[in-house]
Amino acid sequence: RMELSCAMGGSAAAPPGPGPPAAAAGAGLMEGEEYESLPSGAALGTHMVAGAVAGIMEHTVMYPVDSVKTRMQSLQPDPRARYRSVYEALKKMVLTEGLWRPLRGINVTMLGAGPAHAMYFACYESMKKSLSEIFQQGGNSHLANGIAGSVATLLHDAVMNPAEAMSLCPAVVKQRLQMFNSPYTSVLGCVRSVQRTEGLGAFYRSYTTQLSMNVPFQALHFITYELLQEHLNPRRDYSPSSHVVAGAVAGAVAAAATTPLDVCKTLLNTQENTALSSLGIRGHLSGMANAFSTVYQLGGVPGFFKGVQARVIYQMPSTAIAWSVYEFFKYFLTKHSLEKRT
């Protein structure tokens, strides 16, 4: 049986932490052939392909719950859009608004997820390897994991935000399509209306908030995942169960901790008219400080945790899917490359 070291902390040349046995037998490989001996170019391609597939799967499978999360974060929801649970929300959406309502806006979200996640995972792998050698040579550094995750997030968002805008479905458009009783019926119609009434700046109104949320989210996410992998999968082999469990827990921890920032981002994206009007706010809300102040005035401290249940329910399977799909394709593609070389 061939064993491959396929942890997220792995890399093209010499992944930190425990590696595979010195020789692989019974798999058609030459004696001594190891994952570490792959050419760097092939490993980079492997990370990018695996990351792209993982990103598309993650966003596609969990998109309906993401739609529910957006609605449950509404500060002053319509009486017909007040839900007690994710299941109740999905059921009401389908029965009253149609079977495909929870999926509105999913098409272009998938287009942006592939390239953004390809760069995201490739950057993380490369950064983690380099930083681990600096902070804890030959070992697994949690500081390196956190920094690498943060830098990868900056790259991901720098690619994803303009890509989404150019593909006519930035986060602001996606969330406006997801809102209850949305006046928009299509991505193009929403983009044209927002551009005409609010200008191009509306597409980036929550960008700084998004970065301030995603950086700590991903830092917590990667640190928690790698920490759990140390205990559940110390050999760093391909282990589906450990990837799913570690991914789900990491997603839940990061999601719960960053929910207040996500609520502010949703408010900036949706510009919830009823909520803003109740405070006498005219025009458009902008800036994280204004968003924080508005959320507190409308809901107090509990207001910052609106939709936390839906957010955690969304992130747990979402990150579990992303990690398990990523690790599987990294294992599969690496194994295929090694076998071709023999």
PLY file of the C-alpha trace (Angstrom):
ply
format ascii 1.0
element vertex 342
property float x
property float y
property float z
element edge 341
property int vertex1
property int vertex2
end_header
0.00 0.00 0.00
1.27 3.45 -0.83
1.03 6.07 1.89
1.18 9.75 1.10
1.57 12.68 3.46
-1.35 14.87 2.44
-1.82 17.23 5.34
-2.65 20.85 4.63
0.72 21.68 6.07
2.33 19.57 3.36
4.16 21.10 0.46
5.92 20.32 -2.73
9.35 19.81 -1.27
9.37 18.81 2.37
6.18 19.20 4.34
6.72 19.95 8.01
5.76 17.33 10.52
5.68 13.56 10.15
5.98 12.33 6.61
5.39 9.08 4.77
7.54 6.00 5.11
10.89 6.07 3.36
9.71 3.59 0.74
6.40 2.75 -0.85
5.71 -0.85 -1.77
3.04 -2.62 -3.77
1.86 0.48 -5.62
3.97 0.32 -8.74
6.47 2.87 -7.39
10.22 2.61 -7.36
11.72 1.96 -3.96
12.26 5.20 -2.06
9.76 7.20 -4.18
8.13 9.75 -1.88
5.64 12.58 -2.04
8.42 15.05 -1.17
10.32 14.16 -4.35
7.65 15.56 -6.65
8.79 18.45 -8.83
7.63 21.79 -7.42
5.69 22.65 -10.57
3.59 19.49 -10.38
2.84 20.06 -6.69
1.76 23.66 -7.33
-0.62 22.48 -10.03
-1.93 19.81 -7.68
-2.67 22.35 -4.95
-4.40 24.68 -7.39
-6.60 22.02 -9.02
-7.53 20.49 -5.66
-8.25 23.94 -4.24
-10.42 24.97 -7.18
-12.55 21.81 -6.96
-12.85 22.18 -3.17
-13.96 25.81 -3.48
-16.62 25.08 -6.09
-17.98 22.12 -4.11
-18.04 24.08 -0.85
-19.98 27.04 -2.26
-22.35 24.94 -4.36
-23.46 22.43 -1.75
-23.96 24.95 1.05
-25.37 27.88 -0.94
-29.01 27.41 0.24
-27.90 27.69 3.88
-25.89 30.79 2.99
-29.12 32.33 1.66
-30.84 31.54 4.96
-27.95 33.05 6.93
-28.28 36.34 5.04
-31.98 36.57 5.90
-31.54 35.59 9.54
-29.00 38.40 9.97
-31.63 40.99 9.02
-31.89 43.51 11.87
-35.57 44.31 11.27
-36.95 41.48 9.13
-40.33 41.46 7.46
-42.85 39.56 9.64
-43.10 36.97 6.85
-39.34 36.44 6.96
-38.83 35.71 10.64
-37.46 32.23 11.11
-36.76 30.18 14.22
-34.41 27.71 12.57
-32.52 27.03 9.37
-34.88 24.19 8.48
-37.96 26.37 8.95
-36.42 29.10 6.81
-35.57 26.75 3.95
-39.02 25.16 4.10
-40.78 28.55 3.99
-38.58 29.81 1.18
-39.33 26.80 -0.99
-43.07 26.68 -0.23
-43.79 30.39 -0.59
-41.17 31.58 -3.07
-40.42 28.57 -5.20
-38.11 25.56 -5.26
-35.14 27.43 -6.76
-35.36 30.56 -4.57
-32.58 29.48 -2.14
-30.22 29.07 -5.12
-30.67 32.49 -6.71
-27.23 33.94 -7.55
-25.33 30.66 -7.28
-24.15 30.54 -10.91
-21.58 33.30 -10.87
-20.57 32.58 -7.29
-19.29 29.24 -8.59
-17.33 30.98 -11.35
-15.45 33.14 -8.88
-14.87 30.36 -6.32
-12.69 28.17 -8.57
-9.78 30.54 -9.38
-9.93 32.27 -6.00
-9.61 29.01 -4.05
-6.92 27.70 -6.38
-4.69 30.66 -5.48
-5.81 30.54 -1.87
-4.70 26.95 -1.19
-1.54 27.22 -3.28
-0.51 30.38 -1.40
-1.22 28.76 1.96
0.82 25.66 1.18
3.81 27.69 0.01
3.69 30.24 2.85
3.23 27.61 5.54
6.24 25.63 4.38
8.49 28.67 4.27
7.35 30.11 7.60
7.45 26.77 9.42
11.12 26.44 8.50
11.71 29.84 10.08
9.62 29.49 13.25
9.95 25.76 13.97
12.28 23.96 11.62
11.06 20.44 10.85
7.89 20.93 12.90
4.42 22.39 12.71
4.24 26.03 13.80
0.79 27.39 14.73
2.09 30.91 14.23
3.14 29.96 10.70
-0.31 28.45 10.08
-2.05 31.63 11.22
0.15 33.99 9.21
-0.01 31.82 6.09
-3.81 31.64 6.36
-4.04 35.41 6.74
-1.81 36.14 3.74
-3.67 33.56 1.63
-6.93 35.30 2.58
-5.63 38.68 1.44
-4.73 37.15 -1.92
-8.05 35.31 -2.15
-10.09 38.45 -1.47
-7.96 40.59 -3.77
-8.75 38.13 -6.57
-12.30 37.28 -5.56
-13.65 40.80 -5.08
-12.71 42.24 -8.48
-13.45 38.90 -10.14
-16.91 38.87 -8.62
-17.51 42.46 -9.65
-16.39 41.80 -13.22
-18.46 38.64 -13.36
-21.45 40.75 -12.25
-22.04 39.04 -8.92
-20.10 40.65 -6.06
-21.11 39.80 -2.52
-23.39 42.82 -2.38
-25.39 41.54 -5.38
-25.51 37.98 -4.07
-26.87 39.06 -0.69
-29.41 41.45 -2.17
-30.73 38.63 -4.31
-30.95 36.44 -1.20
-32.99 38.92 0.86
-36.72 38.38 1.41
-39.01 40.16 -1.07
-35.99 41.27 -3.08
-36.95 43.58 -5.96
-34.24 41.95 -8.09
-34.94 38.85 -10.15
-31.58 38.44 -11.89
-27.90 39.15 -11.38
-27.70 41.52 -14.34
-30.79 43.42 -13.28
-29.45 43.85 -9.76
-26.04 45.04 -10.96
-27.56 47.61 -13.33
-29.91 48.94 -10.67
-27.23 49.22 -7.97
-24.78 50.87 -10.36
-27.41 53.36 -11.54
-28.70 54.32 -8.09
-25.65 53.91 -5.84
-22.61 54.00 -8.13
-19.73 51.57 -8.57
-18.54 52.17 -5.00
-21.54 50.21 -3.72
-19.90 46.97 -4.87
-16.94 47.56 -2.53
-18.77 49.17 0.40
-18.12 46.19 2.69
-14.67 45.30 1.34
-12.66 46.52 4.36
-15.16 44.82 6.69
-14.85 41.65 4.64
-11.07 41.70 4.98
-11.20 42.45 8.70
-13.54 39.48 9.11
-11.85 37.01 6.77
-8.32 37.47 8.09
-9.12 36.48 11.73
-11.59 33.88 10.48
-9.00 32.11 8.35
-6.27 32.47 10.95
-8.50 30.73 13.54
-9.67 28.26 10.92
-6.20 27.08 9.88
-4.73 27.07 13.40
-7.65 24.97 14.70
-7.52 22.59 11.73
-3.77 21.99 12.03
-4.01 21.62 15.82
-6.69 18.95 15.48
-4.72 17.21 12.74
-1.78 16.89 15.14
-4.00 14.87 17.49
-6.29 13.05 15.06
-3.80 12.37 12.26
-0.25 12.76 13.61
1.29 10.87 10.64
-0.40 13.31 8.27
-1.59 10.54 5.95
-4.68 10.82 3.79
-7.40 10.24 6.40
-10.92 11.22 5.29
-12.46 11.00 8.75
-9.86 13.25 10.37
-10.11 15.80 7.55
-13.91 15.96 7.91
-13.91 16.23 11.72
-11.05 18.73 11.91
-12.54 20.80 9.09
-16.00 20.92 10.67
-14.73 21.91 14.12
-12.34 24.51 12.68
-15.17 26.04 10.66
-17.52 26.17 13.64
-14.97 27.85 15.93
-13.98 30.46 13.35
-17.61 31.13 12.33
-18.88 31.68 15.87
-15.99 33.98 16.79
-16.38 36.23 13.73
-20.18 36.43 13.55
-20.31 40.09 14.74
-18.18 41.14 11.77
-20.32 39.08 9.42
-23.49 40.82 10.67
-21.88 44.19 9.94
-20.81 43.04 6.48
-24.33 41.87 5.69
-25.77 45.23 6.77
-23.31 47.10 4.54
-24.08 44.82 1.61
-27.87 44.87 1.89
-28.35 48.47 3.11
-31.46 47.24 4.95
-33.90 50.09 4.31
-36.36 49.39 7.13
-33.60 49.23 9.73
-31.81 52.36 8.52
-35.05 54.35 8.25
-35.99 53.52 11.84
-32.85 55.35 12.98
-33.43 58.25 10.63
-30.41 57.35 8.51
-30.64 58.80 5.04
-28.54 57.78 2.11
-26.25 54.78 2.27
-24.43 53.35 5.25
-20.66 53.00 4.81
-17.70 52.05 6.95
-17.22 49.45 9.64
-17.53 51.96 12.51
-20.95 53.11 11.25
-22.05 49.51 10.75
-21.03 48.55 14.31
-22.84 51.58 15.74
-25.99 50.86 13.74
-26.11 47.19 14.72
-25.69 48.11 18.40
-28.42 50.77 18.28
-30.86 48.36 16.66
-30.12 45.15 18.52
-27.66 45.78 21.34
-25.01 43.15 22.00
-27.33 40.25 20.93
-27.68 41.99 17.56
-24.08 41.14 16.73
-24.91 37.44 16.95
-28.01 37.37 14.76
-27.85 34.38 12.48
-25.02 32.74 14.44
-26.86 29.41 14.33
-27.19 29.55 10.55
-23.59 30.73 10.19
-22.20 27.83 12.24
-24.52 25.32 10.53
-23.30 26.69 7.20
-19.59 26.71 8.04
-19.30 23.29 9.70
-20.25 21.20 6.65
-18.82 23.86 4.34
-15.29 23.63 5.74
-15.62 19.86 6.17
-16.47 19.57 2.46
-13.67 21.94 1.45
-11.00 20.08 3.44
-12.11 16.56 2.55
-12.41 17.39 -1.16
-9.11 19.27 -1.16
-7.22 16.51 0.65
-8.75 13.81 -1.57
-7.79 15.53 -4.83
-4.34 16.37 -3.48
-3.86 12.70 -2.58
-5.34 11.42 -5.86
-3.39 13.80 -8.12
-0.14 13.25 -6.23
-0.53 9.47 -6.39
-1.29 9.71 -10.13
1.81 11.85 -10.72
4.05 9.44 -8.83
2.70 6.44 -10.74
3.21 8.18 -14.09
6.87 8.84 -13.22
7.51 5.11 -12.82
0 1
1 2
2 3
3 4
4 5
5 6
6 7
7 8
8 9
9 10
10 11
11 12
12 13
13 14
14 15
15 16
16 17
17 18
18 19
19 20
20 21
21 22
22 23
23 24
24 25
25 26
26 27
27 28
28 29
29 30
30 31
31 32
32 33
33 34
34 35
35 36
36 37
37 38
38 39
39 40
40 41
41 42
42 43
43 44
44 45
45 46
46 47
47 48
48 49
49 50
50 51
51 52
52 53
53 54
54 55
55 56
56 57
57 58
58 59
59 60
60 61
61 62
62 63
63 64
64 65
65 66
66 67
67 68
68 69
69 70
70 71
71 72
72 73
73 74
74 75
75 76
76 77
77 78
78 79
79 80
80 81
81 82
82 83
83 84
84 85
85 86
86 87
87 88
88 89
89 90
90 91
91 92
92 93
93 94
94 95
95 96
96 97
97 98
98 99
99 100
100 101
101 102
102 103
103 104
104 105
105 106
106 107
107 108
108 109
109 110
110 111
111 112
112 113
113 114
114 115
115 116
116 117
117 118
118 119
119 120
120 121
121 122
122 123
123 124
124 125
125 126
126 127
127 128
128 129
129 130
130 131
131 132
132 133
133 134
134 135
135 136
136 137
137 138
138 139
139 140
140 141
141 142
142 143
143 144
144 145
145 146
146 147
147 148
148 149
149 150
150 151
151 152
152 153
153 154
154 155
155 156
156 157
157 158
158 159
159 160
160 161
161 162
162 163
163 164
164 165
165 166
166 167
167 168
168 169
169 170
170 171
171 172
172 173
173 174
174 175
175 176
176 177
177 178
178 179
179 180
180 181
181 182
182 183
183 184
184 185
185 186
186 187
187 188
188 189
189 190
190 191
191 192
192 193
193 194
194 195
195 196
196 197
197 198
198 199
199 200
200 201
201 202
202 203
203 204
204 205
205 206
206 207
207 208
208 209
209 210
210 211
211 212
212 213
213 214
214 215
215 216
216 217
217 218
218 219
219 220
220 221
221 222
222 223
223 224
224 225
225 226
226 227
227 228
228 229
229 230
230 231
231 232
232 233
233 234
234 235
235 236
236 237
237 238
238 239
239 240
240 241
241 242
242 243
243 244
244 245
245 246
246 247
247 248
248 249
249 250
250 251
251 252
252 253
253 254
254 255
255 256
256 257
257 258
258 259
259 260
260 261
261 262
262 263
263 264
264 265
265 266
266 267
267 268
268 269
269 270
270 271
271 272
272 273
273 274
274 275
275 276
276 277
277 278
278 279
279 280
280 281
281 282
282 283
283 284
284 285
285 286
286 287
287 288
288 289
289 290
290 291
291 292
292 293
293 294
294 295
295 296
296 297
297 298
298 299
299 300
300 301
301 302
302 303
303 304
304 305
305 306
306 307
307 308
308 309
309 310
310 311
311 312
312 313
313 314
314 315
315 316
316 317
317 318
318 319
319 320
320 321
321 322
322 323
323 324
324 325
325 326
326 327
327 328
328 329
329 330
330 331
331 332
332 333
333 334
334 335
335 336
336 337
337 338
338 339
339 340
340 341
